[in-house]
Amino acid sequence: MVTSEGYAFKPSPYSSHSLLVEALPAEGLGRRVLDVGCASGYLSAIFAGRGYQVTGLGRPGGWGRHFPESVERVEADLEQGLPALDGAFAYVVCADILEHLREPAHLLRQLWTVLEPEGRLVASLPNSGNLYFRLNILLGRFPQDDKGLFDRTHLHFYTWKGWRDLLAQGGFQVESVRSTGIPVGLAWPRWESSLVVRGLEALSYGLARIWRKLFAYQFVVVCRPEALP
């Protein structure tokens, strides 16, 4: 199974990670969260620290050395489907994982079955309709990068309509969507905290809010379960 172990927490207020954290109530009150493709547990640790009871799904041997002790670990090859899980979850979080799977609709339908009736799916989804992506294709380029929109481990490249249709195939209706801007600081980490980079990220985020389909780098969605198709 391909997961997002190469990714680390991005603390920028415009990042998908910040928006994912904001999508859940600030106080967990013991509610259960399933973090799918949890990598080193950077998001799981934040949710656990807010009072959620968190279960992290990760590939065998892919936990890293500093996985949070406050999070339950469950090994799973998501290409083979969900493992046996006890009980239902108030929130299922899919951060940068669905685009890495051969059959994401199949996994979504399985996640539907472990979500509480009033529960929510929260996911971050890359936008292949982003201007940067379009310009590369227009110029006849298709980079093979380690991260980002052209991550070499991505198996699917969806625009907003494609993601919405995929979620519907899995039994989910989009309830809300927020957009992230291009993470300029990741391209120039040396100047990540500079006023110029922070200004460019704020501008990119503002454009993404105005014209989501063209300028969003990622979509962060909150979805409610509907009847399975």
C-alpha positions as a LaTeX table, in Angstrom:
\begin{tabular}{lrrr}
\hline
Residue & $x$ (\AA) & $y$ (\AA) & $z$ (\AA) \\
\hline
Met1 & 0.00 & 0.00 & 0.00 \\
Val2 & 1.24 & 3.44 & $-0.84$ \\
Thr3 & 0.70 & 5.98 & 1.90 \\
Ser4 & 1.85 & 9.45 & 2.76 \\
Glu5 & 4.73 & 8.57 & 5.06 \\
Gly6 & 6.89 & 11.08 & 3.18 \\
Tyr7 & 4.67 & 13.93 & 4.28 \\
Ala8 & 5.11 & 15.95 & 7.46 \\
Phe9 & 2.81 & 18.30 & 9.31 \\
Lys10 & 2.49 & 21.71 & 7.63 \\
Pro11 & 1.71 & 24.33 & 10.30 \\
Ser12 & 0.87 & 27.17 & 7.90 \\
Pro13 & $-2.63$ & 28.58 & 8.53 \\
Tyr14 & $-3.27$ & 28.07 & 4.80 \\
Ser15 & $-2.23$ & 24.39 & 4.71 \\
Ser16 & $-4.53$ & 21.40 & 4.34 \\
His17 & $-3.32$ & 20.09 & 7.70 \\
Ser18 & $-4.45$ & 23.24 & 9.50 \\
Leu19 & $-7.83$ & 23.09 & 7.75 \\
Leu20 & $-8.22$ & 19.40 & 8.59 \\
Val21 & $-7.61$ & 20.12 & 12.26 \\
Glu22 & $-10.08$ & 23.02 & 12.16 \\
Ala23 & $-12.73$ & 20.77 & 10.58 \\
Leu24 & $-13.15$ & 18.84 & 13.84 \\
Pro25 & $-14.51$ & 20.43 & 17.04 \\
Ala26 & $-11.80$ & 21.83 & 19.29 \\
Glu27 & $-12.81$ & 19.51 & 22.16 \\
Gly28 & $-12.93$ & 15.79 & 21.40 \\
Leu29 & $-14.95$ & 14.76 & 24.46 \\
Gly30 & $-13.90$ & 11.15 & 23.93 \\
Arg31 & $-15.36$ & 10.89 & 20.43 \\
Arg32 & $-13.65$ & 8.37 & 18.18 \\
Val33 & $-11.52$ & 9.32 & 15.17 \\
Leu34 & $-10.15$ & 6.97 & 12.52 \\
Asp35 & $-7.04$ & 8.44 & 10.87 \\
Val36 & $-6.65$ & 6.57 & 7.57 \\
Gly37 & $-3.10$ & 6.38 & 6.23 \\
Cys38 & $-1.85$ & 8.11 & 9.37 \\
Ala39 & 1.87 & 7.98 & 8.47 \\
Ser40 & 3.93 & 8.98 & 11.53 \\
Gly41 & 0.83 & 10.05 & 13.43 \\
Tyr42 & 1.34 & 13.82 & 13.25 \\
Leu43 & $-2.39$ & 14.53 & 12.82 \\
Ser44 & $-3.44$ & 11.70 & 15.14 \\
Ala45 & $-1.36$ & 13.22 & 17.94 \\
Ile46 & $-3.11$ & 16.58 & 17.59 \\
Phe47 & $-6.56$ & 14.99 & 17.71 \\
Ala48 & $-5.62$ & 12.83 & 20.70 \\
Gly49 & $-4.31$ & 15.92 & 22.47 \\
Arg50 & $-7.71$ & 17.54 & 22.03 \\
Gly51 & $-9.49$ & 14.70 & 23.77 \\
Tyr52 & $-10.41$ & 12.42 & 20.89 \\
Gln53 & $-9.98$ & 8.66 & 21.05 \\
Val54 & $-7.87$ & 8.06 & 17.95 \\
Thr55 & $-7.15$ & 4.94 & 15.92 \\
Gly56 & $-4.49$ & 5.26 & 13.23 \\
Leu57 & $-4.35$ & 2.98 & 10.19 \\
Gly58 & $-0.93$ & 2.56 & 8.63 \\
Arg59 & 0.95 & 0.09 & 6.51 \\
Pro60 & 2.94 & $-2.63$ & 8.28 \\
Gly61 & 6.28 & $-1.23$ & 9.39 \\
Gly62 & 5.41 & 2.30 & 8.31 \\
Trp63 & 4.95 & 3.90 & 11.71 \\
Gly64 & 8.29 & 5.56 & 12.23 \\
Arg65 & 10.16 & 5.79 & 15.53 \\
His66 & 8.11 & 8.51 & 17.20 \\
Phe67 & 4.53 & 7.38 & 16.74 \\
Pro68 & 2.39 & 8.90 & 19.55 \\
Glu69 & 1.66 & 6.53 & 22.43 \\
Ser70 & $-1.76$ & 8.13 & 22.88 \\
Val71 & $-2.95$ & 6.71 & 19.54 \\
Glu72 & $-4.06$ & 3.14 & 18.88 \\
Arg73 & $-2.14$ & 1.63 & 15.97 \\
Val74 & $-3.76$ & $-0.76$ & 13.49 \\
Glu75 & $-1.72$ & $-2.19$ & 10.61 \\
Ala76 & $-3.51$ & $-2.35$ & 7.28 \\
Asp77 & $-2.84$ & $-2.65$ & 3.57 \\
Leu78 & $-5.65$ & $-0.42$ & 2.38 \\
Glu79 & $-5.43$ & $-1.89$ & $-1.11$ \\
Gln80 & $-6.81$ & $-5.06$ & 0.49 \\
Gly81 & $-9.58$ & $-3.20$ & 2.32 \\
Leu82 & $-10.22$ & $-2.21$ & 5.91 \\
Pro83 & $-9.11$ & $-4.52$ & 8.73 \\
Ala84 & $-11.52$ & $-5.54$ & 11.47 \\
Leu85 & $-12.32$ & $-2.51$ & 13.63 \\
Asp86 & $-14.23$ & $-2.36$ & 16.91 \\
Gly87 & $-17.27$ & $-0.10$ & 16.93 \\
Ala88 & $-18.07$ & 3.01 & 14.90 \\
Phe89 & $-16.32$ & 6.37 & 14.55 \\
Ala90 & $-17.58$ & 9.92 & 14.84 \\
Tyr91 & $-14.97$ & 11.11 & 12.33 \\
Val92 & $-12.96$ & 9.42 & 9.61 \\
Val93 & $-9.97$ & 11.45 & 8.40 \\
Cys94 & $-8.38$ & 10.77 & 5.00 \\
Ala95 & $-5.42$ & 13.14 & 4.67 \\
Asp96 & $-3.58$ & 12.88 & 1.35 \\
Ile97 & $-4.37$ & 9.18 & 0.91 \\
Leu98 & $-7.23$ & 8.50 & $-1.53$ \\
Glu99 & $-5.24$ & 9.57 & $-4.60$ \\
His100 & $-2.63$ & 6.91 & $-3.75$ \\
Leu101 & $-5.04$ & 3.96 & $-3.93$ \\
Arg102 & $-5.99$ & 1.85 & $-6.93$ \\
Glu103 & $-9.66$ & 1.60 & $-5.88$ \\
Pro104 & $-10.47$ & 4.60 & $-3.66$ \\
Ala105 & $-14.25$ & 4.20 & $-4.18$ \\
His106 & $-14.06$ & 0.70 & $-2.68$ \\
Leu107 & $-12.31$ & 2.01 & 0.42 \\
Leu108 & $-14.82$ & 4.86 & 0.76 \\
Arg109 & $-17.70$ & 2.41 & 0.75 \\
Gln110 & $-16.00$ & 0.44 & 3.51 \\
Leu111 & $-15.37$ & 3.60 & 5.52 \\
Trp112 & $-19.08$ & 4.39 & 5.20 \\
Thr113 & $-19.84$ & 1.21 & 7.14 \\
Val114 & $-17.66$ & 2.18 & 10.15 \\
Leu115 & $-18.94$ & 5.76 & 10.42 \\
Glu116 & $-21.61$ & 6.68 & 12.94 \\
Pro117 & $-24.95$ & 7.72 & 11.35 \\
Glu118 & $-24.29$ & 11.34 & 12.30 \\
Gly119 & $-20.56$ & 11.03 & 11.73 \\
Arg120 & $-18.46$ & 12.87 & 9.16 \\
Leu121 & $-15.73$ & 12.03 & 6.66 \\
Val122 & $-13.02$ & 14.71 & 6.51 \\
Ala123 & $-10.52$ & 14.55 & 3.65 \\
Ser124 & $-7.84$ & 16.54 & 1.87 \\
Leu125 & $-7.78$ & 16.08 & $-1.90$ \\
Pro126 & $-5.25$ & 17.42 & $-4.45$ \\
Asn127 & $-6.65$ & 19.53 & $-7.30$ \\
Ser128 & $-5.47$ & 18.48 & $-10.76$ \\
Gly129 & $-7.37$ & 21.45 & $-12.16$ \\
Asn130 & $-4.94$ & 23.85 & $-10.44$ \\
Leu131 & $-3.39$ & 26.43 & $-12.75$ \\
Tyr132 & 0.12 & 25.08 & $-12.13$ \\
Phe133 & $-1.01$ & 21.58 & $-13.12$ \\
Arg134 & $-2.77$ & 22.85 & $-16.23$ \\
Leu135 & 0.21 & 24.90 & $-17.39$ \\
Asn136 & 2.54 & 21.91 & $-17.08$ \\
Ile137 & 0.20 & 19.78 & $-19.18$ \\
Leu138 & $-0.19$ & 22.59 & $-21.72$ \\
Leu139 & 3.60 & 22.73 & $-22.08$ \\
Gly140 & 3.76 & 18.95 & $-22.59$ \\
Arg141 & 5.27 & 18.26 & $-19.17$ \\
Phe142 & 4.26 & 15.71 & $-16.55$ \\
Pro143 & 6.84 & 15.90 & $-13.73$ \\
Gln144 & 7.53 & 12.98 & $-11.40$ \\
Asp145 & 8.02 & 14.75 & $-8.10$ \\
Asp146 & 8.47 & 13.40 & $-4.57$ \\
Lys147 & 5.54 & 15.46 & $-3.26$ \\
Gly148 & 2.84 & 17.82 & $-4.42$ \\
Leu149 & 0.39 & 17.74 & $-7.31$ \\
Phe150 & 2.78 & 15.66 & $-9.44$ \\
Asp151 & 3.71 & 13.21 & $-6.67$ \\
Arg152 & 5.04 & 10.11 & $-8.45$ \\
Thr153 & 2.99 & 7.86 & $-6.15$ \\
His154 & $-0.37$ & 9.40 & $-7.10$ \\
Leu155 & $-2.50$ & 6.95 & $-9.06$ \\
His156 & $-5.43$ & 9.29 & $-9.70$ \\
Phe157 & $-5.61$ & 12.90 & $-10.83$ \\
Tyr158 & $-9.01$ & 14.45 & $-10.18$ \\
Thr159 & $-10.47$ & 17.90 & $-10.67$ \\
Trp160 & $-13.23$ & 19.09 & $-8.33$ \\
Lys161 & $-15.97$ & 17.32 & $-10.29$ \\
Gly162 & $-14.01$ & 14.07 & $-10.28$ \\
Trp163 & $-13.58$ & 14.17 & $-6.51$ \\
Arg164 & $-17.23$ & 14.99 & $-5.93$ \\
Asp165 & $-18.30$ & 12.09 & $-8.15$ \\
Leu166 & $-15.88$ & 9.71 & $-6.42$ \\
Leu167 & $-17.19$ & 10.65 & $-2.98$ \\
Ala168 & $-20.75$ & 10.08 & $-4.21$ \\
Gln169 & $-19.74$ & 6.61 & $-5.42$ \\
Gly170 & $-18.59$ & 5.91 & $-1.88$ \\
Gly171 & $-21.88$ & 7.04 & $-0.38$ \\
Phe172 & $-20.86$ & 10.55 & 0.72 \\
Gln173 & $-22.35$ & 13.98 & 0.10 \\
Val174 & $-20.05$ & 17.00 & 0.35 \\
Glu175 & $-21.30$ & 19.22 & 3.15 \\
Ser176 & $-18.59$ & 21.86 & 3.07 \\
Val177 & $-15.38$ & 22.51 & 1.17 \\
Arg178 & $-12.42$ & 24.78 & 1.81 \\
Ser179 & $-9.48$ & 25.42 & $-0.48$ \\
Thr180 & $-5.78$ & 25.69 & 0.19 \\
Gly181 & $-3.28$ & 27.77 & $-1.72$ \\
Ile182 & 0.04 & 26.72 & $-3.17$ \\
Pro183 & 2.50 & 26.02 & $-0.28$ \\
Val184 & 5.18 & 28.44 & $-1.46$ \\
Gly185 & 7.21 & 27.87 & 1.69 \\
Leu186 & 7.77 & 24.22 & 0.80 \\
Ala187 & 9.40 & 25.26 & $-2.47$ \\
Trp188 & 11.66 & 27.77 & $-0.69$ \\
Pro189 & 12.04 & 26.38 & 2.86 \\
Arg190 & 14.99 & 28.66 & 3.55 \\
Trp191 & 12.68 & 31.69 & 3.32 \\
Glu192 & 9.54 & 29.99 & 4.63 \\
Ser193 & 9.06 & 32.52 & 7.45 \\
Ser194 & 9.89 & 35.57 & 5.35 \\
Leu195 & 7.32 & 38.27 & 4.69 \\
Val196 & 7.57 & 37.66 & 0.94 \\
Val197 & 6.77 & 33.94 & 1.17 \\
Arg198 & 4.03 & 34.51 & 3.72 \\
Gly199 & 2.55 & 37.19 & 1.47 \\
Leu200 & 2.63 & 34.91 & $-1.56$ \\
Glu201 & 0.93 & 32.13 & 0.41 \\
Ala202 & $-1.76$ & 34.53 & 1.60 \\
Leu203 & $-2.30$ & 35.71 & $-2.00$ \\
Ser204 & $-2.51$ & 32.13 & $-3.27$ \\
Tyr205 & $-4.99$ & 31.27 & $-0.53$ \\
Gly206 & $-7.11$ & 34.30 & $-1.39$ \\
Leu207 & $-7.21$ & 33.37 & $-5.08$ \\
Ala208 & $-8.18$ & 29.81 & $-4.17$ \\
Arg209 & $-11.15$ & 31.10 & $-2.21$ \\
Ile210 & $-12.27$ & 33.27 & $-5.15$ \\
Trp211 & $-11.84$ & 30.67 & $-7.92$ \\
Arg212 & $-11.60$ & 27.25 & $-6.33$ \\
Lys213 & $-11.46$ & 25.08 & $-9.45$ \\
Leu214 & $-8.52$ & 26.99 & $-10.94$ \\
Phe215 & $-6.44$ & 28.15 & $-7.97$ \\
Ala216 & $-7.09$ & 25.62 & $-5.18$ \\
Tyr217 & $-4.04$ & 23.49 & $-4.46$ \\
Gln218 & $-6.10$ & 21.07 & $-2.37$ \\
Phe219 & $-9.71$ & 20.73 & $-1.36$ \\
Val220 & $-10.50$ & 20.02 & 2.28 \\
Val221 & $-13.99$ & 18.54 & 2.47 \\
Val222 & $-16.40$ & 17.54 & 5.20 \\
Cys223 & $-18.86$ & 14.90 & 3.99 \\
Arg224 & $-21.95$ & 13.32 & 5.50 \\
Pro225 & $-22.91$ & 9.70 & 4.79 \\
Glu226 & $-25.79$ & 9.18 & 2.38 \\
Ala227 & $-27.35$ & 5.96 & 1.10 \\
Leu228 & $-24.79$ & 3.73 & $-0.59$ \\
Pro229 & $-25.27$ & 3.63 & $-4.39$ \\
\hline
\end{tabular}
